[in-house]
Amino acid sequence: MQNPRYHLLALEQIQRPREIISLDSATYTIGRHQANAIVIDSKTVSRHHALLLRICNAKTREHSFRIIDGDLNHKPSRNGMWVNGNRCFCHDLQDQDVISFGDQVQITYYVSTSLQDPRLQDGEDLSSLTVPVLNSDLLPKQALMAKETASGSVQVRHQIATESEYPTETAIARLASFPELNPNPIIEVNLQSEITYVNSATALHFPGLLEANNDHPLLTGLLDTLLQGRKRYAIREVQVGERVYEQTIHCILQSQLIRSYLTDITGRKQAEQQLQVSNERYEAAARGANDGLWDWDLQTNTIYFSSRWKTMLGYEEQAMGTNPESWFEIIHPDDQEQVQQALSAHLSGQTVQFACDYRICHQDGSYRWMRCRGLALWDAQRHPYRIAGSQTDVNDYYLSREQLIHDAFHDPMTGLPNRALFLDRLGQTLQKFKRLRDYRFAVLFLDLDRFKVVNDSLGHLAGDQLLIETAHRLQHCLRAGDTIARLGGDEFAILLDAIENDDTAIQIADRMLQALSRKVRIHEQDVFTGASIGIVVNTTEYQRSDELLRDADIAMYRAKALGKNRYEFFSDRMRVQALHSLQLESDLKQAIEHREFQLVYQPIVSLLTHRIVGFEALLRWHHPSRGVVSPSEFIPFAEETGLMTAISWWVLREACHQMHLLQAQFSHKTLNIHVNVSNQQFHQPNFIEQVQQTLRETNLRNNSLKLEITESVIMKDAIRLADKFAQLQTLGVRLGLDDFGTGYSSLSYLSQLPLDTLKVDRSFVAQLDQSSGQEITQAIVTLAHNLHMEVIAEGIETESQAQFLRAIDCRYGQGYLFSKPVAPDAMPALLSQDTLLS
């Protein structure tokens, strides 16, 4: 590896520190003007005093510099130029040549292979100098310039000049006749193919050229190329490595030389190749995309349609012709205006592309959706003279979109409008009412009765068939302008348009109830159902469509509460009740979160000994503003809204915990805790696991817990729940039937289920002073004994009631006669008494 060669200038001026300049560009201008690459601040120096040019020796491939007096316009400097004491106009610099511009400026040229050269060491910091990489740029861009620091020392700096700082670029370009300044390689050979000259660019681009001789691609066949064409110059393409050059070969007869000018056309060749690939790709894409092409010459007003364009519409190759009118004539009349507007907008420069979807007539007479795109070509005056584009068949897309729009606004099962479409039409009707105050309409909200029974007993397919038949029957009850929608589940909404009075809504509601009362044959079985209907008639207070639907829904729930299979008109009183329910639901959720519920415990006593044998946990709600809320008010609502499940698990956990504390304090007593289980809670899939977890967490013995269920839990699905009863029995948890006699229990279910206890409802105990009440109570007690169950009577308030119950062998009871429900802290005092009655 050769040692690096530094080309340096040592610039010395009076009263200035010496500057070291590294020469690594092709040209440098020297002078007083700030635009020069090397600026000398001396009045003896001209504005543009001299020019430094880098030259390359073709044989040695070594660079040196030539200095020329004057500016780029061949105007000599004012005071001239001296090299080594001799005035000259041009000189090829050698190591240690001394250049003078008058008596105040002296420049020494050095060629050195080391920065440690003692000739350079004069206090300068040369550490930032690097081995120069001689590039092929024409313009001087970089120079190492000295800068005096505050302490007066010399500091080497790296100055990067911008284009604006060198307005002499145009002047430098005028030196293109100098081969050394040409950025493209130039090679001269004699007729014996021996290299006589290469410029700097050649040495940089092809460093191995001199060794290659005639084997190099640039030198092979130069003379043969000229002789083949019998001319003095020729052009050929030559590939050197990965790059491609255009070589212009010129024979200079008077000098017996062949000169070659090389231009790197690698980028152009790549662009041409990419263009070819792009064209091939476009042709393949056009065929693959199955699009039709068209090309409209606006100057001759003729249009070309590709074969595919015609085939898309079922036309023969000879059809259509070249008149654009033949195109517009088959566009759907409703779409012709928008196509013309889109074309005009693009041809006037308002849009960057012509794009339009329209329907066009197929040869078979049907219309198909097409998507047309095109771009115009413009002349120098920005006038369009041509427009071409493609046509894509998008008929399936539009059919799918229409289907999607239909599906988005219709119920897939019944085909009726859905909630979104109903509310939209209701909104339009409401706007009509705001314009026409005499206009009247009504909204009906219909909910099927007993639909859940059908769905659960016969299956979802049967339920779907019932909904489809219901929709069919309801449609036949309406007038032409009315709208019916399925909102979801078994709920339907009806919009009665332009009614005369309330009687119109009543007549249609009656027709609906009659139509739905007829039997429906499903799965070889006759199904009977009915409906509850809420009706609201428009008034000025309604501003939004959802308000009308809301009030019709409220009226429907009122009809269902009053016995079902009927209709009810909405009233303001219903809204108050609905708001109350909404507030109650909100309060219940807050009560769960803030733990506003409390448990009280009513003793269960032996009617023979009056001793406490257990407690029943009873739920109480202390509302922060309303005080104590009756369980009969909030428990049914909690079950309806689904909130009772969370409440029930809290009750079970709290009651078990309290009983564990009592058992620890009164370990000599045998005590049980009775806890009511809600319908929703019992039917949870993980009910058994939750009970086990509660017992583990509270450390309560399993046989100390007795769960009380209502008859409605059994009647819902006694056979399916038998396994759950058996699992509880296996755990040792006992089961009791609460409020027996008030529901619809089947005696066969009672005999099959592992129940331990029957509780006689307080309503029967309250009638014990009547013979009928005594007979019913005795029958219940006898039944329980025959089924080997214990009997607990509720609501005992008098001693006479207790005596009768003892007489018929009812052994346990609870009621105000013994104790009211008490708070947890009062339970120990009750247990400390020997008996609850003296």
ChimeraX attribute file (.defattr): number of C-alpha atoms within 10 A of each C-alpha:
attribute: neighborCount
match mode: 1-to-1
recipient: residues
	/A:1	3
	/A:2	5
	/A:3	9
	/A:4	14
	/A:5	17
	/A:6	20
	/A:7	20
	/A:8	21
	/A:9	24
	/A:10	20
	/A:11	22
	/A:12	18
	/A:13	16
	/A:14	12
	/A:15	7
	/A:16	14
	/A:17	17
	/A:18	23
	/A:19	22
	/A:20	27
	/A:21	22
	/A:22	22
	/A:23	23
	/A:24	22
	/A:25	21
	/A:26	24
	/A:27	23
	/A:28	24
	/A:29	26
	/A:30	24
	/A:31	24
	/A:32	18
	/A:33	17
	/A:34	15
	/A:35	18
	/A:36	23
	/A:37	26
	/A:38	22
	/A:39	18
	/A:40	22
	/A:41	18
	/A:42	16
	/A:43	10
	/A:44	18
	/A:45	26
	/A:46	22
	/A:47	22
	/A:48	23
	/A:49	28
	/A:50	27
	/A:51	23
	/A:52	24
	/A:53	19
	/A:54	23
	/A:55	22
	/A:56	20
	/A:57	14
	/A:58	20
	/A:59	12
	/A:60	8
	/A:61	18
	/A:62	12
	/A:63	15
	/A:64	17
	/A:65	21
	/A:66	15
	/A:67	23
	/A:68	21
	/A:69	24
	/A:70	25
	/A:71	20
	/A:72	20
	/A:73	10
	/A:74	9
	/A:75	12
	/A:76	18
	/A:77	20
	/A:78	16
	/A:79	15
	/A:80	19
	/A:81	24
	/A:82	19
	/A:83	21
	/A:84	12
	/A:85	11
	/A:86	11
	/A:87	14
	/A:88	14
	/A:89	16
	/A:90	17
	/A:91	16
	/A:92	15
	/A:93	19
	/A:94	14
	/A:95	13
	/A:96	17
	/A:97	17
	/A:98	19
	/A:99	23
	/A:100	22
	/A:101	23
	/A:102	16
	/A:103	11
	/A:104	15
	/A:105	17
	/A:106	19
	/A:107	21
	/A:108	20
	/A:109	19
	/A:110	22
	/A:111	17
	/A:112	18
	/A:113	14
	/A:114	13
	/A:115	17
	/A:116	10
	/A:117	11
	/A:118	8
	/A:119	11
	/A:120	18
	/A:121	11
	/A:122	9
	/A:123	10
	/A:124	16
	/A:125	16
	/A:126	16
	/A:127	8
	/A:128	10
	/A:129	16
	/A:130	11
	/A:131	15
	/A:132	14
	/A:133	12
	/A:134	15
	/A:135	14
	/A:136	22
	/A:137	14
	/A:138	22
	/A:139	19
	/A:140	23
	/A:141	19
	/A:142	18
	/A:143	20
	/A:144	21
	/A:145	21
	/A:146	23
	/A:147	18
	/A:148	15
	/A:149	9
	/A:150	7
	/A:151	6
	/A:152	10
	/A:153	15
	/A:154	22
	/A:155	19
	/A:156	21
	/A:157	19
	/A:158	15
	/A:159	13
	/A:160	13
	/A:161	15
	/A:162	10
	/A:163	12
	/A:164	9
	/A:165	14
	/A:166	17
	/A:167	12
	/A:168	16
	/A:169	14
	/A:170	10
	/A:171	12
	/A:172	20
	/A:173	15
	/A:174	12
	/A:175	15
	/A:176	13
	/A:177	9
	/A:178	11
	/A:179	18
	/A:180	24
	/A:181	24
	/A:182	21
	/A:183	19
	/A:184	18
	/A:185	23
	/A:186	22
	/A:187	23
	/A:188	23
	/A:189	19
	/A:190	17
	/A:191	15
	/A:192	11
	/A:193	17
	/A:194	15
	/A:195	21
	/A:196	14
	/A:197	18
	/A:198	25
	/A:199	24
	/A:200	29
	/A:201	27
	/A:202	25
	/A:203	22
	/A:204	15
	/A:205	13
	/A:206	14
	/A:207	12
	/A:208	13
	/A:209	19
	/A:210	17
	/A:211	10
	/A:212	12
	/A:213	15
	/A:214	17
	/A:215	11
	/A:216	14
	/A:217	15
	/A:218	21
	/A:219	20
	/A:220	14
	/A:221	13
	/A:222	23
	/A:223	19
	/A:224	10
	/A:225	17
	/A:226	18
	/A:227	13
	/A:228	9
	/A:229	10
	/A:230	10
	/A:231	11
	/A:232	15
	/A:233	17
	/A:234	19
	/A:235	15
	/A:236	12
	/A:237	15
	/A:238	18
	/A:239	14
	/A:240	12
	/A:241	7
	/A:242	6
	/A:243	12
	/A:244	19
	/A:245	18
	/A:246	17
	/A:247	22
	/A:248	16
	/A:249	22
	/A:250	20
	/A:251	22
	/A:252	14
	/A:253	10
	/A:254	6
	/A:255	9
	/A:256	12
	/A:257	19
	/A:258	25
	/A:259	23
	/A:260	24
	/A:261	18
	/A:262	24
	/A:263	16
	/A:264	17
	/A:265	17
	/A:266	15
	/A:267	11
	/A:268	11
	/A:269	14
	/A:270	12
	/A:271	12
	/A:272	12
	/A:273	12
	/A:274	12
	/A:275	12
	/A:276	12
	/A:277	12
	/A:278	12
	/A:279	12
	/A:280	12
	/A:281	13
	/A:282	13
	/A:283	12
	/A:284	12
	/A:285	12
	/A:286	15
	/A:287	12
	/A:288	10
	/A:289	11
	/A:290	16
	/A:291	20
	/A:292	22
	/A:293	21
	/A:294	20
	/A:295	19
	/A:296	21
	/A:297	18
	/A:298	15
	/A:299	9
	/A:300	10
	/A:301	13
	/A:302	15
	/A:303	21
	/A:304	17
	/A:305	20
	/A:306	14
	/A:307	15
	/A:308	19
	/A:309	21
	/A:310	19
	/A:311	14
	/A:312	18
	/A:313	20
	/A:314	14
	/A:315	16
	/A:316	11
	/A:317	14
	/A:318	8
	/A:319	11
	/A:320	16
	/A:321	14
	/A:322	16
	/A:323	14
	/A:324	17
	/A:325	13
	/A:326	13
	/A:327	15
	/A:328	16
	/A:329	12
	/A:330	16
	/A:331	21
	/A:332	16
	/A:333	12
	/A:334	10
	/A:335	15
	/A:336	16
	/A:337	13
	/A:338	13
	/A:339	19
	/A:340	12
	/A:341	13
	/A:342	16
	/A:343	22
	/A:344	14
	/A:345	15
	/A:346	19
	/A:347	23
	/A:348	13
	/A:349	14
	/A:350	12
	/A:351	14
	/A:352	13
	/A:353	17
	/A:354	22
	/A:355	19
	/A:356	18
	/A:357	18
	/A:358	21
	/A:359	21
	/A:360	22
	/A:361	17
	/A:362	18
	/A:363	15
	/A:364	9
	/A:365	10
	/A:366	10
	/A:367	17
	/A:368	20
	/A:369	21
	/A:370	23
	/A:371	16
	/A:372	21
	/A:373	19
	/A:374	20
	/A:375	20
	/A:376	23
	/A:377	14
	/A:378	14
	/A:379	9
	/A:380	6
	/A:381	6
	/A:382	11
	/A:383	13
	/A:384	19
	/A:385	16
	/A:386	20
	/A:387	21
	/A:388	17
	/A:389	18
	/A:390	21
	/A:391	21
	/A:392	18
	/A:393	20
	/A:394	17
	/A:395	16
	/A:396	12
	/A:397	12
	/A:398	15
	/A:399	13
	/A:400	12
	/A:401	12
	/A:402	12
	/A:403	12
	/A:404	12
	/A:405	11
	/A:406	15
	/A:407	14
	/A:408	14
	/A:409	19
	/A:410	21
	/A:411	17
	/A:412	13
	/A:413	12
	/A:414	18
	/A:415	16
	/A:416	22
	/A:417	24
	/A:418	22
	/A:419	19
	/A:420	14
	/A:421	17
	/A:422	24
	/A:423	20
	/A:424	14
	/A:425	16
	/A:426	25
	/A:427	17
	/A:428	13
	/A:429	19
	/A:430	23
	/A:431	14
	/A:432	13
	/A:433	18
	/A:434	14
	/A:435	9
	/A:436	10
	/A:437	10
	/A:438	9
	/A:439	16
	/A:440	20
	/A:441	23
	/A:442	23
	/A:443	26
	/A:444	28
	/A:445	30
	/A:446	30
	/A:447	24
	/A:448	22
	/A:449	17
	/A:450	14
	/A:451	20
	/A:452	15
	/A:453	12
	/A:454	18
	/A:455	15
	/A:456	11
	/A:457	11
	/A:458	15
	/A:459	12
	/A:460	13
	/A:461	12
	/A:462	18
	/A:463	21
	/A:464	16
	/A:465	17
	/A:466	23
	/A:467	21
	/A:468	15
	/A:469	15
	/A:470	21
	/A:471	20
	/A:472	14
	/A:473	16
	/A:474	19
	/A:475	17
	/A:476	12
	/A:477	18
	/A:478	18
	/A:479	11
	/A:480	10
	/A:481	9
	/A:482	15
	/A:483	20
	/A:484	22
	/A:485	26
	/A:486	25
	/A:487	20
	/A:488	11
	/A:489	13
	/A:490	19
	/A:491	17
	/A:492	24
	/A:493	27
	/A:494	24
	/A:495	23
	/A:496	24
	/A:497	19
	/A:498	16
	/A:499	14
	/A:500	12
	/A:501	12
	/A:502	15
	/A:503	10
	/A:504	15
	/A:505	23
	/A:506	15
	/A:507	11
	/A:508	17
	/A:509	26
	/A:510	16
	/A:511	17
	/A:512	22
	/A:513	21
	/A:514	15
	/A:515	16
	/A:516	21
	/A:517	15
	/A:518	13
	/A:519	13
	/A:520	17
	/A:521	14
	/A:522	15
	/A:523	11
	/A:524	7
	/A:525	10
	/A:526	10
	/A:527	17
	/A:528	16
	/A:529	19
	/A:530	23
	/A:531	27
	/A:532	26
	/A:533	32
	/A:534	28
	/A:535	29
	/A:536	25
	/A:537	20
	/A:538	15
	/A:539	14
	/A:540	9
	/A:541	8
	/A:542	13
	/A:543	14
	/A:544	13
	/A:545	19
	/A:546	14
	/A:547	12
	/A:548	27
	/A:549	23
	/A:550	15
	/A:551	25
	/A:552	28
	/A:553	24
	/A:554	24
	/A:555	28
	/A:556	28
	/A:557	22
	/A:558	23
	/A:559	24
	/A:560	20
	/A:561	10
	/A:562	13
	/A:563	9
	/A:564	19
	/A:565	19
	/A:566	19
	/A:567	25
	/A:568	22
	/A:569	21
	/A:570	21
	/A:571	14
	/A:572	9
	/A:573	9
	/A:574	16
	/A:575	15
	/A:576	11
	/A:577	13
	/A:578	17
	/A:579	12
	/A:580	12
	/A:581	14
	/A:582	12
	/A:583	12
	/A:584	16
	/A:585	18
	/A:586	11
	/A:587	16
	/A:588	24
	/A:589	16
	/A:590	13
	/A:591	17
	/A:592	15
	/A:593	10
	/A:594	9
	/A:595	13
	/A:596	15
	/A:597	18
	/A:598	16
	/A:599	18
	/A:600	19
	/A:601	23
	/A:602	22
	/A:603	27
	/A:604	26
	/A:605	23
	/A:606	20
	/A:607	21
	/A:608	14
	/A:609	13
	/A:610	17
	/A:611	20
	/A:612	27
	/A:613	17
	/A:614	24
	/A:615	22
	/A:616	22
	/A:617	26
	/A:618	18
	/A:619	18
	/A:620	17
	/A:621	19
	/A:622	15
	/A:623	15
	/A:624	10
	/A:625	6
	/A:626	8
	/A:627	9
	/A:628	12
	/A:629	13
	/A:630	12
	/A:631	14
	/A:632	8
	/A:633	10
	/A:634	19
	/A:635	19
	/A:636	12
	/A:637	17
	/A:638	19
	/A:639	16
	/A:640	12
	/A:641	12
	/A:642	13
	/A:643	17
	/A:644	23
	/A:645	20
	/A:646	14
	/A:647	22
	/A:648	20
	/A:649	18
	/A:650	16
	/A:651	21
	/A:652	21
	/A:653	18
	/A:654	16
	/A:655	25
	/A:656	26
	/A:657	17
	/A:658	19
	/A:659	26
	/A:660	21
	/A:661	14
	/A:662	17
	/A:663	17
	/A:664	10
	/A:665	12
	/A:666	14
	/A:667	11
	/A:668	8
	/A:669	14
	/A:670	11
	/A:671	20
	/A:672	23
	/A:673	24
	/A:674	26
	/A:675	24
	/A:676	20
	/A:677	21
	/A:678	20
	/A:679	19
	/A:680	17
	/A:681	19
	/A:682	17
	/A:683	17
	/A:684	11
	/A:685	10
	/A:686	10
	/A:687	16
	/A:688	17
	/A:689	9
	/A:690	15
	/A:691	19
	/A:692	14
	/A:693	13
	/A:694	19
	/A:695	19
	/A:696	12
	/A:697	12
	/A:698	17
	/A:699	14
	/A:700	20
	/A:701	16
	/A:702	19
	/A:703	14
	/A:704	20
	/A:705	24
	/A:706	21
	/A:707	21
	/A:708	23
	/A:709	20
	/A:710	20
	/A:711	20
	/A:712	14
	/A:713	18
	/A:714	21
	/A:715	15
	/A:716	12
	/A:717	11
	/A:718	19
	/A:719	13
	/A:720	10
	/A:721	16
	/A:722	15
	/A:723	12
	/A:724	17
	/A:725	18
	/A:726	15
	/A:727	12
	/A:728	19
	/A:729	17
	/A:730	10
	/A:731	13
	/A:732	15
	/A:733	20
	/A:734	22
	/A:735	22
	/A:736	24
	/A:737	23
	/A:738	21
	/A:739	20
	/A:740	19
	/A:741	18
	/A:742	13
	/A:743	11
	/A:744	11
	/A:745	16
	/A:746	12
	/A:747	9
	/A:748	8
	/A:749	14
	/A:750	17
	/A:751	13
	/A:752	12
	/A:753	17
	/A:754	18
	/A:755	22
	/A:756	20
	/A:757	22
	/A:758	26
	/A:759	23
	/A:760	25
	/A:761	18
	/A:762	17
	/A:763	14
	/A:764	23
	/A:765	23
	/A:766	17
	/A:767	15
	/A:768	20
	/A:769	13
	/A:770	11
	/A:771	10
	/A:772	12
	/A:773	16
	/A:774	20
	/A:775	13
	/A:776	17
	/A:777	24
	/A:778	19
	/A:779	13
	/A:780	19
	/A:781	25
	/A:782	17
	/A:783	16
	/A:784	21
	/A:785	16
	/A:786	10
	/A:787	17
	/A:788	13
	/A:789	17
	/A:790	17
	/A:791	24
	/A:792	24
	/A:793	26
	/A:794	22
	/A:795	18
	/A:796	20
	/A:797	17
	/A:798	13
	/A:799	12
	/A:800	12
	/A:801	20
	/A:802	23
	/A:803	14
	/A:804	17
	/A:805	24
	/A:806	16
	/A:807	11
	/A:808	14
	/A:809	16
	/A:810	26
	/A:811	19
	/A:812	24
	/A:813	27
	/A:814	27
	/A:815	20
	/A:816	14
	/A:817	16
	/A:818	23
	/A:819	18
	/A:820	13
	/A:821	20
	/A:822	16
	/A:823	12
	/A:824	16
	/A:825	10
	/A:826	12
	/A:827	19
	/A:828	12
	/A:829	8
	/A:830	16
	/A:831	20
	/A:832	11
	/A:833	11
	/A:834	12
	/A:835	15
	/A:836	18
	/A:837	12
	/A:838	5
